[in-house]
């Protein structure tokens, strides 16, 4: 890292740029009555508001520069108002299902067209689309897109003039030209990408990813390199500066927790012909993230059974930095899963991730990959309470569980319709077919599938093993005792509690006798979800992720038959129970690669926490890299690693002022530990610390 980059990083981390920020509130022009809400989409009222809000934001934003930084565009207006007020939102929610905040989110645009041809390429599409028959609504939508583009030109001109006043005439000219007609160099492409990503946030969308960063930017790097316009050292500094820029405004883009902002990018993987395309930029991105040690952008890495150990070692060095990066995705599992779900092979090979780890297609996916979640332990508990006394065999109990699983999925899918999203006209210009059809992305795209998470799989599998072994087979506890124990949170003197917590095998021990229940449950989940259609013509995809539900679902549930006490949380994502003392990472990998993961590949990584001492020597790096390689070769679908130290985390809770830059992996994103709510901090402290 150059001295200049060190100074920029220091400036951003110390939030000195916050002095440029102002609080201004956009004034909504009128409010919708209940009858107007019913016809809001047809009247274009909300579309007009969305356009007016973005234009207002662009008018209010003022140029501001970070000393020494070539890349520009930062937020100066702290504004978070929606396009509807509280009563209007309530009226909408009474009629529709609004996912999260109701905005388009968790998608990855296609930046490549504007990078290549600027907004003039979009303007040509708009003009052509206006000549096609489509009615007044289509023409109005075309005019809205054109007005937004004009406001973008005015905004960038405002920055260009400020750059000239700052003595950077060359930068000003470059900015003006590239916004209109596209980037002509690697630095220009990064600057234009910064603008495109910034505008999505400004419009009000969130969790908008950066996609396959090393693929769509590679032609610009390659041409500059081959023509001698840019050395690798200069290209590396450009990447570091872009990564620094991702951290300027990330405090204004929080999700469930600070740091959950969706600024994810994907590296490596195969191209449309199935050939590996990990390249020089891929390696530079890993190195830049390792040097900078910042929470953004979140790094994801696509690998396969042929990925060499050197690449895993380089990625492990990034894990050693303590960022929780990279998250690994296995092409050998994910691509077949996507094609099985109806994605075209060319698109499946181009997959990236959403905000955390759900698989989506850049520019073509209006999937909602985290729309809801099924709690496996809740279903097991419900069956214990309702059916345990009346079933005389474990087989009969499992049949009841399948009925309850179906009822749960039925209930969830029914609640999700009809769905509503606020329009996103700017973002629509970066999505396949939307401009040509003068159609807003909120109404759908090529792929419109929904993803269902599944929480607490290991707790549920352990519970099923305990029920078959100790209730149905060995009869070590009666139905009344077990139902009462779960209801009353297990009396301490109950022999069953010690048996299931300390003596029986668990999912994560690599024991097929327990793992088979995880396999069965996930197969049953996939079977129940497969074939279901949503109202947008898409399907439902089952997954092994948990998102924030590992906290919420556990709080809604008391104790469970595996001995988990009330107040003990589920593990994050696809992992052993928090109170389980496993035999180590090898046994965990054996257990969690046993299921048919192609069937539940919506997303959701096996999450392993390693004690940070593991990474201190080259031997440790090699061992962890080999472990990751083994996971991929065993057909694991996703993996993320945390390098943590429980004592350090505890001290950070006591003295947060000393650990301002301590980074941890939460469930599918990384954050500064001291900025997390205590419930998430405590969960991280409880997680196992493996050694190798």
C-alpha positions in Angstrom: 0.0 0.0 0.0 1.4 3.4 -1.0 1.7 6.2 1.5 -1.0 8.1 -0.3 -3.4 5.1 0.1 -2.5 4.9 3.8 -3.5 8.6 4.2 -6.7 8.2 2.3 -7.6 5.1 4.5 -6.9 7.0 7.7 -9.0 10.0 6.5 -12.0 7.7 5.8 -11.7 5.6 8.9 -11.5 8.7 11.0 -14.7 9.9 9.2 -13.2 13.3 8.4 -15.4 13.4 5.3 -18.5 13.6 7.6 -17.9 17.3 7.8 -19.3 17.6 4.2 -22.6 16.0 5.2 -25.9 17.9 5.7 -29.3 16.8 6.9 -32.0 17.6 4.4 -35.4 16.0 4.0 -37.1 15.5 0.7 -40.7 16.9 0.7 -43.2 14.5 -0.7 -45.6 16.3 -3.0 -49.0 15.2 -1.6 -50.1 12.0 -0.1 -51.9 9.0 -1.5 -55.4 8.4 -0.4 -56.4 4.7 0.1 -58.2 4.7 -3.3 -55.1 6.2 -4.9 -52.9 3.5 -3.3 -55.1 0.9 -5.0 -54.2 2.3 -8.4 -50.7 3.7 -7.6 -49.0 1.6 -10.2 -51.4 2.5 -13.0 -51.3 6.2 -12.2 -47.5 6.2 -12.1 -47.8 8.2 -8.8 -45.1 6.2 -7.1 -43.0 6.1 -10.2 -43.1 9.9 -10.4 -42.2 10.2 -6.8 -39.2 7.9 -7.2 -38.0 10.0 -10.2 -38.5 13.3 -8.4 -36.7 12.0 -5.3 -33.7 10.9 -7.2 -33.5 14.2 -9.1 -33.9 16.1 -5.9 -31.0 14.1 -4.4 -28.8 14.8 -7.4 -29.6 18.5 -7.2 -28.9 18.7 -3.4 -25.6 16.7 -3.5 -22.6 19.0 -3.6 -19.1 18.1 -4.9 -16.7 17.2 -2.1 -13.2 15.7 -2.4 -11.1 13.5 -0.1 -7.5 14.8 -0.1 -5.2 12.8 -2.4 -8.1 10.7 -3.8 -8.6 10.6 -7.6 -12.0 8.8 -7.5 -14.9 11.1 -6.8 -18.6 10.9 -5.6 -19.5 10.8 -2.0 -22.7 11.3 -0.1 -23.2 14.9 1.3 -26.9 14.6 2.0 -28.0 12.4 4.9 -31.5 11.5 3.7 -33.4 8.3 4.3 -37.0 9.2 3.7 -39.1 6.8 1.6 -41.3 7.9 -1.2 -44.4 7.1 0.9 -45.3 8.2 4.4 -46.2 5.9 7.3 -50.0 5.8 6.5 -49.4 5.2 2.9 -47.0 2.4 3.6 -49.5 0.9 6.0 -52.1 1.0 3.3 -49.8 -0.7 0.9 -48.9 -3.4 3.4 -52.6 -4.1 4.0 -52.9 -5.0 0.4 -49.6 -6.5 -0.6 -46.6 -8.3 0.7 -43.7 -5.8 0.9 -40.4 -7.6 1.2 -38.2 -5.9 3.8 -38.5 -2.1 3.1 -40.4 -2.6 -0.2 -37.5 -1.5 -2.4 -35.7 -3.5 -5.0 -32.8 -5.1 -3.2 -30.4 -8.0 -3.2 -29.7 -7.8 -7.0 -26.6 -7.3 -9.1 -27.0 -5.0 -12.2 -25.2 -5.3 -15.4 -22.7 -2.4 -15.4 -20.9 -3.4 -18.6 -23.2 -1.7 -21.1 -22.9 1.8 -19.6 -19.2 1.2 -18.9 -18.7 0.5 -22.7 -21.1 3.1 -24.2 -22.0 5.6 -21.5 -25.6 6.8 -21.0 -25.8 7.7 -24.6 -26.1 4.0 -25.3 -29.2 3.9 -23.0 -30.6 7.0 -24.6 -30.5 5.3 -28.0 -32.4 2.4 -26.6 -35.1 4.7 -25.1 -35.6 6.5 -28.4 -35.9 3.2 -30.3 -38.4 1.9 -27.7 -40.5 5.0 -28.0 -41.1 4.2 -31.7 -42.6 0.8 -30.8 -46.4 0.7 -30.0 -47.0 0.6 -26.3 -49.4 3.3 -25.2 -49.1 6.4 -23.1 -47.8 4.6 -20.0 -44.8 3.4 -22.0 -44.1 6.8 -23.5 -44.3 8.4 -20.0 -41.9 5.8 -18.7 -39.5 6.6 -21.5 -39.7 10.3 -20.7 -39.0 9.6 -17.0 -35.8 7.6 -18.0 -34.7 10.5 -20.2 -35.3 13.0 -17.5 -33.2 10.9 -15.0 -30.3 10.7 -17.5 -30.4 14.5 -18.0 -30.2 14.9 -14.3 -27.2 12.5 -14.1 -25.5 14.6 -16.8 -26.2 17.8 -14.8 -24.9 16.2 -11.7 -21.7 15.0 -13.3 -21.2 18.4 -14.9 -21.4 19.9 -11.4 -18.6 17.6 -10.3 -16.6 18.3 -13.5 -16.7 22.1 -12.9 -15.6 21.5 -9.3 -12.7 19.4 -10.5 -11.6 22.1 -12.8 -11.7 24.6 -10.0 -9.6 22.1 -8.0 -7.0 22.1 -10.9 -7.9 18.7 -12.3 -9.0 19.6 -15.8 -8.0 16.3 -17.3 -10.1 14.4 -14.7 -13.0 16.7 -15.5 -12.8 16.1 -19.2 -12.5 12.3 -18.6 -15.6 12.4 -16.4 -17.7 14.3 -18.9 -16.7 12.0 -21.8 -17.1 8.7 -20.0 -20.5 9.4 -18.6 -21.8 10.2 -22.1 -19.9 7.7 -24.3 -18.2 5.2 -21.9 -14.9 4.5 -20.3 -11.7 4.3 -22.4 -9.3 3.1 -19.8 -9.2 1.1 -16.6 -9.2 4.1 -14.3 -12.1 5.6 -16.2 -14.0 2.3 -15.9 -13.5 2.3 -12.1 -14.7 5.9 -11.9 -17.8 5.3 -14.0 -18.5 2.1 -11.9 -18.3 4.2 -8.8 -20.9 6.6 -10.2 -23.3 3.8 -11.3 -23.2 2.1 -7.9 -23.5 5.4 -6.1 -26.6 6.3 -8.1 -28.4 3.1 -7.2 -28.0 3.9 -3.5 -29.1 7.5 -4.2 -32.3 6.3 -5.9 -33.2 4.4 -2.7 -32.3 0.9 -3.6 -30.0 -1.1 -1.2 -28.0 -4.3 -1.1 -26.9 -3.7 -4.7 -23.9 -5.8 -5.5 -20.8 -5.3 -7.7 -21.1 -8.6 -9.4 -18.2 -10.2 -11.3 -15.9 -7.3 -10.8 -12.7 -9.0 -12.2 -14.5 -10.1 -15.4 -16.3 -7.0 -16.7 -13.3 -4.8 -15.8 -10.7 -7.1 -17.2 -10.8 -5.8 -20.8 -10.0 -2.3 -19.7 -7.1 -3.5 -17.6 -5.8 -5.8 -20.3 -5.9 -3.1 -23.0 -4.2 -0.5 -20.8 -1.6 -3.0 -19.8 -0.8 -4.2 -23.3 -0.6 -0.7 -24.6 1.8 0.4 -21.8 -0.6 2.9 -20.4 -0.8 1.3 -17.0 1.7 -0.7 -14.9 0.5 -3.5 -12.6 1.5 -1.3 -9.7 -0.7 1.5 -10.9 -3.6 -0.8 -11.6 -3.3 -2.2 -8.1 -3.4 1.3 -6.6 -6.5 1.9 -8.7 -8.2 -1.2 -7.2 -7.2 -0.2 -3.7 -8.6 3.3 -4.2 -11.9 1.9 -5.5 -12.1 -0.4 -2.5 -11.5 2.6 -0.2 -14.3 4.4 -2.0 -16.7 1.6 -1.0 -16.1 2.5 2.6 -16.8 6.3 2.3 -20.6 6.0 2.6 -21.1 2.5 4.0 -22.3 4.0 7.3 -25.3 5.4 5.4 -26.2 2.0 4.0 -27.0 -0.2 6.9 -29.1 -3.3 6.7 -30.1 -5.3 9.8 -26.8 -4.3 11.4 -24.1 -1.8 10.5 -21.9 -3.4 7.8 -24.8 -5.4 6.3 -24.8 -3.2 3.2 -24.5 -5.7 0.3 -21.3 -4.3 -1.2 -20.3 -7.7 -2.4 -18.2 -8.7 -5.4 -17.4 -12.0 -7.0 -14.0 -13.2 -8.2 -13.0 -16.1 -10.4 -15.2 -18.9 -11.6 -15.8 -20.1 -15.2 -16.7 -18.1 -18.3 -19.7 -18.8 -20.6 -17.7 -21.6 -22.2 -17.0 -23.3 -18.9 -13.3 -22.2 -18.8 -11.6 -21.0 -15.6 -11.2 -17.2 -15.7 -9.4 -16.3 -12.5 -7.1 -13.6 -13.8 -4.6 -10.9 -12.8 -7.4 -8.7 -11.5 -8.7 -11.5 -9.3 -5.4 -11.9 -7.6 -5.0 -8.1 -7.2 -8.4 -7.9 -5.6 -7.5 -10.6 -3.0 -4.2 -8.8 -2.3 -5.8 -5.3 -2.1 -8.5 -6.5 0.4 -5.8 -8.2 2.5 -3.7 -5.0 2.6 -6.5 -2.6 3.3 -8.3 -4.7 6.0 -11.7 -3.0 5.5 -15.2 -4.4 5.7 -16.0 -3.3 2.1 -16.3 -4.6 -0.5 -17.1 -8.1 0.7 -15.0 -10.6 -1.3 -16.4 -13.9 -2.7 -14.4 -16.4 -4.6 -15.7 -19.0 -7.1 -13.7 -22.3 -7.2 -14.1 -25.8 -8.4 -12.5 -29.3 -8.1 -9.7 -28.3 -10.4 -8.7 -25.1 -8.5 -5.1 -25.3 -7.4 -3.8 -25.2 -3.9 -1.8 -22.0 -4.5 -5.1 -20.1 -5.1 -6.5 -21.5 -1.9 -3.4 -20.4 0.0 -3.6 -16.9 -1.4 -7.3 -16.8 -0.3 -6.4 -18.1 3.1 -3.9 -15.3 3.6 -6.9 -13.0 3.2 -8.8 -15.0 5.8 -5.8 -14.6 8.1 -6.3 -10.9 7.9 -9.4 -11.4 10.0 -12.0 -10.1 7.6 -14.1 -13.2 7.1 -13.2 -13.1 3.4 -13.4 -14.7 1.0 -16.6 -16.7 1.0 -16.1 -19.7 -1.3 -18.8 -20.8 -3.8 -18.4 -24.2 -5.6 -19.1 -24.0 -9.4 -19.3 -27.8 -9.5 -22.5 -27.6 -7.2 -23.9 -24.2 -7.9 -24.0 -24.3 -11.7 -25.8 -27.7 -12.0 -28.2 -26.5 -9.3 -29.1 -23.4 -11.2 -29.6 -25.2 -14.5 -31.8 -27.7 -12.7 -33.9 -24.8 -11.6 -34.3 -23.6 -15.1 -31.5 -21.1 -15.6 -29.8 -21.1 -19.0 -26.4 -22.7 -18.8 -24.7 -19.5 -20.1 -26.4 -17.5 -17.3 -25.7 -20.1 -14.6 -22.0 -19.9 -15.4 -22.2 -16.2 -14.9 -23.7 -16.3 -11.4 -22.7 -14.1 -8.6 -24.0 -13.5 -5.1 -26.5 -11.1 -3.6 -25.8 -9.1 -0.5 -24.6 -12.2 1.4 -24.3 -15.5 -0.4 -27.5 -16.2 -2.3 -26.9 -17.0 -5.9 -28.2 -14.5 -8.6 -27.5 -13.7 -12.2 -26.1 -10.2 -12.9 -28.4 -8.0 -15.0 -31.0 -10.7 -15.4 -32.1 -11.8 -11.9 -34.9 -10.0 -10.2 -34.9 -13.0 -7.8 -35.8 -12.4 -4.2 -33.4 -15.0 -2.8 -34.0 -14.3 0.9 -37.8 -13.8 0.9 -38.5 -16.0 4.0 -37.2 -18.8 6.1 -38.4 -22.1 7.6 -37.5 -23.0 11.2 -36.7 -26.7 11.3 -36.5 -26.9 15.1 -40.0 -25.2 15.3 -41.5 -27.9 13.1 -39.9 -30.6 15.2 -41.2 -29.0 18.4 -44.6 -28.7 17.0 -44.7 -32.4 16.1 -43.5 -33.3 19.6 -46.2 -31.3 21.2 -49.0 -32.4 18.8 -48.2 -36.0 17.9 -45.6 -37.6 20.2 -48.2 -39.2 22.5 -50.3 -40.6 19.6 -47.5 -42.0 17.4 -46.1 -45.5 18.2 -43.2 -45.4 15.7 -40.6 -43.1 14.5 -41.7 -43.6 11.0 -45.2 -42.4 11.8 -43.6 -39.4 13.6 -41.6 -38.5 10.5 -44.8 -38.6 8.4 -46.4 -36.1 10.7 -43.3 -33.9 10.4 -43.6 -33.9 6.6 -47.2 -32.8 7.0 -46.2 -30.0 9.3 -43.4 -29.0 6.9 -45.8 -28.8 4.0 -48.2 -26.7 6.1 -45.4 -24.3 7.1 -44.3 -23.9 3.5 -47.9 -23.5 2.4 -48.4 -20.7 5.0 -45.2 -18.9 4.0 -45.9 -19.0 0.3 -49.5 -17.8 0.8 -48.4 -14.8 2.8 -46.0 -13.7 0.1 -48.7 -13.0 -2.5 -49.5 -10.5 -3.9 -46.0 -8.9 -3.7 -45.3 -5.2 -4.3 -42.1 -3.3 -4.9 -41.4 0.4 -5.3 -40.4 1.3 -8.8 -36.7 1.7 -9.6 -36.4 3.5 -12.9 -32.7 4.3 -12.8 -31.7 0.8 -11.8 -34.0 -0.6 -14.5 -31.6 0.9 -17.1 -28.9 -1.5 -15.9 -31.1 -4.6 -16.2 -31.6 -6.8 -19.2 -34.5 -5.9 -21.4 -36.0 -3.2 -19.2 -35.1 -0.2 -21.3 -36.0 -2.0 -24.6 -39.4 -2.9 -23.2 -39.8 0.3 -21.2 -40.5 -1.9 -18.2 -39.5 -1.2 -14.6 -37.3 -3.8 -12.9 -39.8 -3.9 -10.0 -42.1 -5.7 -12.3 -39.6 -8.5 -13.0 -36.8 -9.5 -15.3 -35.6 -12.8 -16.9 -35.5 -14.6 -13.6 -38.0 -14.0 -10.9 -37.5 -16.8 -8.4 -37.8 -16.7 -4.6 -35.4 -18.2 -2.1 -36.5 -19.9 1.2 -33.9 -20.2 3.9 -33.9 -23.1 6.4 -32.7 -22.4 9.9 -31.4 -24.6 12.7 -30.8 -27.7 10.5 -28.3 -29.2 12.9 -30.5 -28.6 16.0 -33.4 -30.3 14.2 -31.2 -33.2 13.0 -29.9 -33.7 16.6 -33.4 -33.6 17.9 -34.6 -36.3 15.5 -31.7 -38.5 16.4 -32.5 -38.0 20.1 -36.2 -38.8 19.6 -35.6 -42.0 17.6 -32.8 -43.3 19.9 -33.9 -42.3 23.4 -37.7 -42.0 23.1 -38.8 -44.5 20.4 -36.0 -47.1 20.7 -34.4 -47.1 24.2 -37.4 -45.5 25.9 -35.2 -43.5 28.3 -37.9 -40.8 28.6 -41.7 -40.8 28.4 -43.8 -38.6 26.2 -45.1 -36.6 29.1 -41.6 -36.1 30.5 -40.2 -35.0 27.2 -43.1 -32.7 26.3 -42.8 -31.2 29.8 -39.1 -30.9 29.7 -39.2 -29.0 26.4 -42.0 -26.8 27.7 -40.3 -26.1 31.0 -36.7 -25.6 29.6 -35.3 -28.9 31.0 -34.9 -29.3 34.7 -31.1 -29.5 35.5 -31.5 -32.9 37.2 -33.1 -34.6 34.2 -30.8 -37.4 33.0 -32.0 -36.9 29.5 -30.5 -33.4 29.3 -27.0 -34.7 30.1 -27.5 -37.5 27.7 -28.4 -35.4 24.7 -26.0 -32.5 25.4 -22.9 -34.3 26.4 -23.1 -38.0 25.5 -24.9 -38.5 22.2 -23.3 -37.8 18.8 -24.3 -34.7 16.9 -24.4 -33.4 13.4 -20.9 -32.1 13.0 -19.2 -35.2 14.4 -19.0 -36.9 11.0 -21.3 -39.6 12.3 -23.7 -41.0 9.6 -26.1 -42.1 12.3 -26.9 -38.5 13.0 -26.1 -36.9 9.7 -28.8 -39.0 8.0 -31.4 -36.8 9.7 -29.9 -33.7 8.2 -29.8 -35.3 4.8 -33.5 -36.4 5.2 -34.7 -33.1 6.4 -33.0 -31.1 3.6 -34.3 -33.6 1.0 -37.8 -33.2 2.4 -37.4 -29.4 2.4 -36.2 -29.5 -1.2 -39.0 -31.9 -2.2 -41.6 -29.6 -0.6 -40.3 -26.4 -2.3 -39.6 -27.9 -5.7 -42.3 -27.2 -8.3 -44.0 -24.4 -6.4 -44.6 -21.3 -8.6 -44.7 -17.7 -7.4 -47.1 -15.1 -8.8 -44.3 -13.7 -11.0 -43.9 -16.9 -13.0 -40.8 -17.9 -11.1 -40.1 -20.8 -8.8 -39.1 -21.3 -5.1 -35.5 -22.3 -4.3 -34.6 -24.1 -1.1 -31.4 -23.1 0.7 -29.3 -23.8 3.8 -28.8 -20.1 4.8 -30.2 -18.5 7.8 -29.6 -14.7 7.3 -30.8 -12.9 10.5 -33.4 -15.6 11.2 -30.9 -17.7 13.3 -31.5 -15.1 16.0 -35.2 -14.4 15.4 -36.3 -18.0 15.1 -34.5 -19.0 18.2 -36.0 -16.2 20.2 -39.5 -17.3 19.1 -38.8 -20.9 20.3 -38.3 -22.3 23.7 -36.1 -25.4 24.4 -35.9 -28.2 21.8 -35.4 -32.0 22.1 -31.7 -31.9 21.4 -31.2 -30.2 24.7 -30.9 -26.7 23.4 -32.1 -24.5 26.3 -34.4 -21.5 26.0 -32.4 -18.4 25.1 -29.7 -20.4 23.2 -29.5 -19.3 19.6 -29.4 -21.4 16.5 -26.0 -21.6 14.7 -25.5 -19.2 11.9 -26.3 -20.7 8.5 -25.3 -24.3 7.9 -23.3 -25.2 11.1 -23.2 -27.4 14.2 -25.2 -26.3 17.3 -23.5 -23.7 19.5 -23.3 -26.0 22.5 -22.0 -29.0 20.5 -18.4 -30.0 21.1 -17.5 -31.4 17.7 -14.4 -33.5 16.9 -12.9 -30.8 14.8 -13.2 -29.2 11.3 -12.7 -32.5 9.4 -15.7 -34.1 11.0 -17.8 -31.0 10.5 -17.0 -31.0 6.8 -17.9 -34.7 6.6 -21.3 -34.0 8.2 -22.1 -30.9 6.2 -21.2 -32.3 2.8 -23.3 -35.4 3.3 -26.6 -33.8 2.2 -27.6 -33.4 -1.5 -26.6 -29.8 -1.7 -27.5 -29.3 -5.3 -31.1 -29.5 -4.2 -30.8 -26.7 -1.5 -28.4 -24.4 -3.2 -30.3 -21.1 -2.9 -27.3 -20.2 -0.7 -26.1 -20.7 2.9 -22.5 -21.5 3.7 -21.0 -23.9 6.2 -19.5 -21.4 8.6 -16.3 -22.3 10.5 -14.6 -20.3 13.2 -10.8 -20.9 13.5 -8.7 -19.6 16.4 -6.6 -16.9 15.0 -3.4 -18.7 16.1 -4.0 -21.2 13.4 -2.9 -18.7 10.8 0.4 -17.6 12.3 2.7 -19.7 10.2 2.9 -20.9 6.6 2.1 -24.4 7.8 -1.2 -23.2 9.2 -1.9 -21.4 5.9 -1.3 -24.6 4.0 -3.5 -26.7 6.4 -6.4 -24.4 6.2 -6.1 -24.1 2.4 -6.1 -27.9 2.1 -9.1 -28.1 4.3 -11.0 -25.7 2.0 -9.9 -27.7 -1.0 -11.2 -30.9 0.6 -14.5 -29.2 1.3 -14.9 -28.3 -2.4 -13.8 -31.7 -3.7 -16.3 -33.3 -1.3 -19.0 -31.2 -3.1 -19.6 -28.7 -0.4 -21.6 -25.8 -2.0 -20.4 -22.8 0.1 -17.9 -22.1 2.8 -16.9 -19.1 4.9 -14.2 -19.0 7.6 -13.7 -16.6 10.5 -10.3 -16.1 12.2 -11.4 -15.1 15.7 -10.2 -15.2 19.3 -13.0 -15.3 22.0 -10.8 -13.6 24.6 -10.1 -10.7 22.2 -13.9 -10.4 21.5 -14.7 -10.4 25.2 -12.2 -7.7 25.8 -13.6 -5.7 22.9 -17.0 -5.8 24.6 -15.5 -4.4 27.8 -13.2 -1.8 26.1 -14.7 -1.0 22.6 -12.6 2.1 22.4 -9.5 -0.1 21.9 -11.0 -2.2 19.1 -12.6 0.2 16.8 -11.3 -1.6 13.7 -11.8 -5.2 14.9 -13.6 -7.0 12.0 -15.7 -10.2 12.2 -17.8 -12.3 9.9 -21.4 -12.2 11.0 -23.7 -14.4 8.9 -23.0 -13.4 5.3 -21.1 -10.2 5.6 -18.4 -8.6 7.8 -18.6 -5.8 10.2 -16.8 -3.9 12.9 -17.4 -6.0 16.0 -17.9 -3.0 18.3 -20.7 -1.7 16.1 -22.8 -4.8 16.4 -25.7 -5.2 18.8 -24.7 -7.3 21.8 -26.8 -10.2 20.7 -24.7 -10.7 17.6 -21.5 -10.1 19.6 -22.5 -12.8 22.1 -23.3 -15.2 19.4 -19.8 -14.7 17.8 -18.2 -15.3 21.2 -20.1 -18.6 21.6 -19.0 -20.0 18.3 -16.4 -22.8 18.3 -12.8 -22.0 17.6 -11.3 -24.8 15.6 -7.7 -25.7 15.2 -6.0 -27.7 12.5 
